């Protein structure tokens, strides 16, 4: 059976050059970077070299990066680490209703510990507005967390405007951004962005799973959430994943160098998919969810009101086409997407949404084939009715 992978927002295939860099480390470098002997010193050099290269790709200083086990840990460290460092100043947090669960569940945990959280609503396109953030601020607000690009519908948030507003307020509020889906899809220069903390993950940019990073602007402090070692300048205990970090750095270099080409490629795939859906399904039989102007090019969320999400997922999977119902962390659940619910979509769109996400290895011909299969699936349904 033909196999087509259209779930790159969940995880991406490893780039061959990334695999090559990792294999070299895995087969030749096995020392612990915290050891003082020659094997440890060599491991430290490898680690520092990867940190330098990743920092160059992200536009920050090497010491501003803390390596983590992925985007979820980066989000957790940003939230828990910040509020612990700032708790003497206040216990109020502002975020949005469409954040990844790594942020939302962390906020729920903090609420149980006595913090207050304001969850900002979004408009029908999944976008929050800077004035909403400004209106939510209080004298005891210590942290604002807004994702860069949504992992389910692809909507981009006005993070620059929000960051500039926070800085202009002179209230010293920490601004965190989850940029896990944005990395490799939009230009990111940490030193230029008005953001204090930024979460990243390797496996969204054709790097290895199980490794991520948190950018922490030099003047900001976070308390560690893991204990047991002095690694990462005492900010994240645990022996560093050396091969994974080398792979992450290589993937980030490739992503930065190929950003324009990737954007053009993804926009073409998006256009081909939507164009062929119009021909095979009919424009009135599907609806694109999200913002038409501000969006990640590799994610398109589409509702097919004639068929429930789970039924479409199953039928496409039987055809060898891998798509998703939303976040990879919740796509196995039958619960409606919290993102689409926050967008106040009608039930027929809410319960029939499919996320298509593409990247390395996908072709226009695959988009045409996918659209044809969707058309065939819906045609079979209509004949049964």
C-alpha positions as CSV (number, residue, x, y, z in Angstrom):
1,X,0.0,0.0,0.0
2,X,1.1,3.5,-0.7
3,X,2.1,5.5,2.4
4,X,1.8,9.3,2.7
5,X,2.8,11.1,5.8
6,X,0.9,14.3,6.5
7,X,1.4,14.6,10.2
8,X,4.6,16.7,10.3
9,X,3.2,18.9,13.1
10,X,3.3,15.8,15.3
11,X,6.9,14.8,14.4
12,X,9.1,15.0,11.3
13,X,11.3,12.5,9.6
14,X,15.0,12.7,10.5
15,X,17.1,14.6,7.9
16,X,19.8,12.4,6.5
17,X,22.5,15.0,7.4
18,X,21.2,15.1,11.0
19,X,21.3,11.3,11.2
20,X,24.9,11.3,9.9
21,X,26.0,13.9,12.5
22,X,24.3,11.9,15.3
23,X,25.8,8.6,14.3
24,X,29.3,10.1,14.4
25,X,28.7,11.1,18.0
26,X,27.0,7.9,19.1
27,X,29.8,5.7,17.7
28,X,32.8,7.8,18.6
29,X,31.9,10.0,21.6
30,X,30.7,8.3,24.8
31,X,32.2,10.4,27.6
32,X,30.1,12.3,30.2
33,X,30.5,16.0,29.6
34,X,30.6,16.5,33.4
35,X,33.7,14.3,33.8
36,X,37.1,15.9,34.1
37,X,39.2,13.3,32.3
38,X,40.0,13.5,28.6
39,X,36.8,11.6,27.5
40,X,34.7,14.0,29.4
41,X,36.5,17.0,28.1
42,X,36.0,15.8,24.6
43,X,32.3,15.3,25.2
44,X,32.2,18.9,26.7
45,X,33.8,20.2,23.5
46,X,31.2,18.4,21.4
47,X,28.4,19.8,23.5
48,X,29.7,23.3,23.5
49,X,30.2,23.3,19.8
50,X,26.6,22.2,19.2
51,X,25.4,24.9,21.6
52,X,27.4,27.5,19.7
53,X,25.9,26.4,16.4
54,X,22.3,26.3,17.7
55,X,22.7,29.7,19.3
56,X,24.0,31.1,16.0
57,X,20.9,29.7,14.2
58,X,18.6,31.2,16.8
59,X,20.3,34.6,17.1
60,X,21.2,34.3,20.8
61,X,24.2,33.8,23.1
62,X,25.2,30.2,23.8
63,X,24.8,30.7,27.6
64,X,21.2,31.8,27.0
65,X,20.2,28.3,25.9
66,X,19.2,25.5,28.3
67,X,18.9,22.0,26.7
68,X,15.8,20.0,27.7
69,X,14.1,16.8,26.9
70,X,11.7,18.5,24.4
71,X,9.1,21.2,24.0
72,X,7.0,20.0,26.9
73,X,9.9,20.3,29.3
74,X,10.9,23.6,27.9
75,X,7.3,25.0,28.5
76,X,7.3,23.5,32.0
77,X,10.7,25.0,32.9
78,X,9.6,28.4,31.5
79,X,6.4,28.5,33.6
80,X,7.3,26.7,36.8
81,X,10.8,28.2,36.8
82,X,9.6,31.7,36.2
83,X,6.8,31.8,38.8
84,X,9.1,30.4,41.5
85,X,11.7,33.0,40.7
86,X,9.1,35.8,40.6
87,X,6.6,34.7,43.3
88,X,7.6,37.4,45.7
89,X,6.4,39.9,43.1
90,X,3.0,38.4,42.4
91,X,1.0,35.2,41.6
92,X,-0.9,36.1,38.5
93,X,-0.3,34.6,35.0
94,X,-1.9,35.5,31.6
95,X,-2.1,33.0,28.8
96,X,-4.6,32.0,26.1
97,X,-7.2,29.3,25.7
98,X,-5.5,27.8,22.7
99,X,-2.1,27.0,24.1
100,X,-0.5,23.6,23.9
101,X,-1.4,21.4,26.9
102,X,2.2,21.6,28.1
103,X,1.3,25.2,29.0
104,X,-2.4,24.7,29.9
105,X,-1.8,21.8,32.2
106,X,1.1,23.6,33.9
107,X,-1.2,26.5,34.5
108,X,-3.8,24.2,36.0
109,X,-1.2,22.8,38.3
110,X,-0.1,26.3,39.3
111,X,-3.7,27.2,40.1
112,X,-3.9,24.4,42.6
113,X,-0.8,25.9,44.2
114,X,-2.5,29.2,44.7
115,X,-1.6,31.1,41.5
116,X,-4.3,32.9,39.5
117,X,-4.5,32.4,35.7
118,X,-6.3,34.5,33.2
119,X,-7.1,32.4,30.0
120,X,-7.7,34.9,27.1
121,X,-10.3,34.0,24.5
122,X,-9.4,34.1,20.8
123,X,-11.4,35.2,17.8
124,X,-13.0,32.8,15.2
125,X,-9.6,32.5,13.4
126,X,-7.8,31.5,16.6
127,X,-6.0,34.8,17.1
128,X,-5.6,36.8,20.3
129,X,-5.2,40.6,20.2
130,X,-2.5,42.6,22.1
131,X,-5.2,44.9,23.7
132,X,-6.7,41.8,25.3
133,X,-3.4,41.0,26.9
134,X,-3.0,44.6,28.1
135,X,-6.5,44.6,29.6
136,X,-5.7,41.4,31.5
137,X,-2.6,42.7,33.2
138,X,-2.7,43.3,36.9
139,X,-0.3,44.8,39.5
140,X,0.6,41.2,40.5
141,X,1.0,39.8,37.0
142,X,4.5,38.1,36.7
143,X,4.2,36.1,33.5
144,X,2.5,36.2,30.1
145,X,2.7,33.1,27.9
146,X,1.4,33.2,24.3
147,X,2.4,30.6,21.6
148,X,3.9,31.8,18.4
149,X,2.0,29.6,16.0
150,X,-0.8,27.2,16.9
151,X,-0.1,23.5,16.5
152,X,-3.6,22.6,15.5
153,X,-4.8,25.3,13.1
154,X,-1.5,27.1,12.4
155,X,-2.7,30.6,13.3
156,X,0.2,33.0,14.1
157,X,-0.1,35.2,17.1
158,X,1.0,38.9,17.3
159,X,3.9,38.1,19.6
160,X,6.0,41.1,18.6
161,X,3.2,43.5,19.3
162,X,2.5,41.8,22.6
163,X,6.1,41.8,23.6
164,X,6.6,45.5,22.7
165,X,3.5,46.4,24.7
166,X,4.8,44.5,27.8
167,X,8.1,46.3,27.6
168,X,6.5,49.7,27.1
169,X,4.4,49.0,30.3
170,X,7.6,49.1,32.4
171,X,6.1,46.5,34.7
172,X,8.9,43.9,34.3
173,X,6.5,41.1,33.3
174,X,8.2,38.0,31.9
175,X,7.1,37.1,28.4
176,X,7.2,33.5,27.4
177,X,6.5,32.2,23.9
178,X,6.1,28.5,22.8
179,X,7.8,28.5,19.4
180,X,7.8,24.8,18.9
181,X,5.8,24.8,15.7
182,X,7.2,28.2,14.5
183,X,10.8,27.1,14.5
184,X,11.9,26.4,10.9
185,X,8.6,27.9,9.5
186,X,9.1,31.6,10.3
187,X,12.3,33.7,10.9
188,X,13.3,33.6,14.6
189,X,16.1,35.9,15.9
190,X,16.0,35.8,19.7
191,X,18.0,38.9,20.3
192,X,15.6,41.0,18.1
193,X,12.4,39.6,19.5
194,X,10.9,41.3,22.5
195,X,10.6,38.0,24.3
196,X,12.2,36.7,27.5
197,X,11.8,33.0,27.2
198,X,11.2,30.9,24.1
199,X,10.6,27.1,23.9
200,X,11.9,25.0,21.1
201,X,11.8,21.3,20.1
202,X,14.1,19.4,17.8
203,X,11.7,16.8,16.3
204,X,9.5,19.4,14.6
205,X,12.4,20.5,12.3
206,X,13.7,17.1,11.1
207,X,15.8,16.6,14.2
208,X,15.7,13.8,16.7
209,X,12.9,13.2,19.3
210,X,13.6,13.8,23.0
211,X,15.6,17.0,22.8
212,X,14.6,20.6,23.0
213,X,15.8,23.9,24.4
214,X,14.6,26.9,26.3
215,X,16.0,30.3,25.4
216,X,16.4,32.5,28.6
217,X,17.3,36.1,28.0
218,X,20.4,36.9,29.9
219,X,18.9,39.2,32.5
220,X,16.1,36.7,33.3
221,X,16.2,34.0,36.0
222,X,14.4,30.7,36.3
223,X,14.4,28.2,39.1
224,X,15.2,24.6,38.1
225,X,12.5,22.0,38.1
226,X,14.9,19.1,38.0
227,X,17.5,18.4,40.7
228,X,20.5,16.1,41.0
229,X,23.3,17.8,39.0
230,X,24.9,21.1,38.1
231,X,24.4,20.8,34.3
232,X,23.2,23.7,32.1
233,X,24.6,26.3,34.6
234,X,22.5,24.7,37.4
235,X,19.3,25.3,35.4
236,X,18.6,21.7,34.3
237,X,20.0,18.7,36.1
238,X,20.8,15.5,34.2
239,X,23.5,14.3,31.8
240,X,23.0,16.0,28.5
241,X,21.8,14.1,25.5
242,X,24.9,14.7,23.5
243,X,23.9,13.0,20.2
244,X,20.5,14.5,20.4
245,X,21.8,18.0,21.0
246,X,24.3,17.6,18.0
247,X,21.4,16.5,15.9
248,X,19.2,19.4,17.1
249,X,22.0,21.9,16.2
250,X,22.4,20.4,12.7
251,X,18.6,20.4,12.1
252,X,18.4,24.0,13.2
253,X,21.3,25.0,10.9
254,X,19.5,23.3,8.0
255,X,16.2,24.8,8.9
256,X,17.6,28.3,9.0
257,X,19.5,28.0,5.8
258,X,16.4,26.5,4.0
259,X,13.7,28.7,5.5
260,X,12.7,30.5,2.3
261,X,12.7,27.3,0.3
262,X,10.7,25.4,2.9
263,X,8.1,28.2,3.1
264,X,7.7,28.2,-0.7
265,X,7.5,24.4,-0.8
266,X,4.9,24.3,2.0
267,X,2.8,27.1,0.5
268,X,2.8,25.3,-2.8
269,X,1.7,22.0,-1.2
270,X,-1.1,23.9,0.7
271,X,-2.3,25.5,-2.5
272,X,-2.3,22.2,-4.4
273,X,-4.2,20.4,-1.6
274,X,-6.9,23.0,-1.3
275,X,-7.2,23.5,-5.1
276,X,-7.7,19.8,-5.7
277,X,-10.1,19.5,-2.8
278,X,-12.2,22.1,-4.5
279,X,-12.3,20.0,-7.6
280,X,-12.8,16.6,-6.0
281,X,-14.9,17.5,-3.0
282,X,-16.5,20.8,-3.9
283,X,-15.9,24.1,-2.2
284,X,-19.1,24.0,-0.3
285,X,-18.2,20.6,1.3
286,X,-15.2,21.7,3.3
287,X,-14.1,24.6,5.5
288,X,-10.6,25.8,6.3
289,X,-10.2,26.7,10.0
290,X,-7.8,29.4,11.1
291,X,-6.6,32.8,10.0
292,X,-6.3,33.5,6.2
293,X,-3.5,36.0,6.6
294,X,-1.4,35.0,9.6
295,X,-0.7,31.3,9.5
296,X,2.1,28.7,9.5
297,X,2.5,27.5,5.9
298,X,2.9,23.8,6.8
299,X,-0.4,23.4,8.8
300,X,-3.9,23.5,7.3
301,X,-6.9,22.5,9.4
302,X,-10.0,21.5,7.4
303,X,-13.5,20.5,8.4
304,X,-15.5,18.1,6.3
305,X,-19.0,18.5,7.8
306,X,-20.5,15.4,6.1
307,X,-18.2,13.1,8.1
308,X,-17.0,12.9,11.7
309,X,-13.3,13.4,12.4
310,X,-12.7,9.8,13.6
311,X,-14.4,8.3,10.6
312,X,-12.3,10.4,8.2
313,X,-9.1,9.6,10.1
314,X,-9.9,5.9,9.9
315,X,-10.7,5.9,6.2
316,X,-7.6,7.9,5.3
317,X,-5.4,5.6,7.4
318,X,-6.9,2.7,5.5
319,X,-5.7,4.4,2.3
320,X,-2.2,4.8,3.8
321,X,-2.6,8.5,4.5
322,X,-1.5,9.7,7.9
323,X,-3.2,12.9,9.2
324,X,-4.4,14.0,12.6
325,X,-7.3,15.3,14.5
326,X,-5.2,17.9,16.4
327,X,-2.3,18.0,18.8
328,X,-0.2,14.8,18.8
329,X,-0.6,14.7,22.6
330,X,-4.4,14.5,22.3
331,X,-5.2,13.1,18.9
332,X,-5.8,9.7,20.3
333,X,-8.7,11.2,22.3
334,X,-12.3,11.4,21.2
335,X,-12.7,14.7,22.9
336,X,-13.2,17.8,20.7
337,X,-10.2,20.0,20.2
338,X,-9.9,22.6,22.9
339,X,-8.5,25.0,20.2
340,X,-11.5,24.7,17.9
341,X,-13.8,25.0,20.9
342,X,-12.0,28.2,21.9
343,X,-12.6,29.5,18.4
344,X,-16.3,29.0,18.9
345,X,-16.7,26.9,15.7
346,X,-20.2,25.4,15.1
347,X,-20.5,21.7,16.1
348,X,-20.5,20.5,12.5
349,X,-17.1,22.0,11.9
350,X,-15.8,21.2,15.4
351,X,-16.5,17.5,15.1
352,X,-15.3,17.0,11.5
353,X,-11.9,18.8,11.6
354,X,-8.7,17.2,10.2
355,X,-5.2,18.6,10.5
356,X,-3.0,18.1,7.4
357,X,0.7,19.1,8.0
358,X,3.5,18.6,5.5
359,X,7.2,19.0,5.1
360,X,10.3,17.1,4.1
361,X,9.6,14.4,1.5
362,X,6.0,15.5,0.6
363,X,5.2,16.3,-3.1
364,X,2.4,18.1,-5.0
365,X,1.5,14.7,-6.5
366,X,0.8,13.4,-2.9
367,X,-1.5,16.4,-2.3
368,X,-3.4,15.6,-5.4
369,X,-3.7,11.9,-4.4
370,X,-4.8,12.8,-0.9
371,X,-7.5,15.2,-2.2
372,X,-8.8,12.4,-4.6
373,X,-9.0,9.9,-1.7
374,X,-10.9,12.4,0.4
375,X,-13.3,12.9,-2.5
376,X,-13.7,9.1,-2.9
377,X,-14.4,8.7,0.9
378,X,-17.0,11.4,0.9
379,X,-18.6,10.0,-2.3
380,X,-18.9,6.6,-0.7
381,X,-20.6,8.1,2.3
382,X,-23.1,10.0,0.2
383,X,-24.1,6.8,-1.6
384,X,-24.8,5.1,1.7
385,X,-27.2,7.9,2.8
